[in-house]
């Protein structure tokens, strides 16, 4: 299991997500951003429309570097 914050994954708060897999991190972060940061969600949507892989390329290394807990 790894723990990262919303800020770690491109958001703007210190909400912590603790999940087992990168896929779970993506799902959890997406749900959090949509609910709590609609402005960030809109930015992420536009980024995804331009380059669907950009967020993952930028954030997956942070996931990989995070220590197992």
C-alpha positions, 0 to 999 in steps of 0.5 A: 500500500502507498499513500500520496496526497491530492497535491502529490497527484496534481490537486490542491489539498492535503487529502491523503489517499492510501491504496494498493495499486496505481489503478486504484490511485487513479480512480480514488484521485479522480473521484476526489477531484471531481467532488472537491475540486471541480476547477481542477477536474475541468483542467484535467478534462481539458488536458486529457482531451489534448493528451490522454496519457499526459497526467499518467506520465507525469504522476506515475513516477511519483506513485512509483517513488512513494514508499510502501507502507 
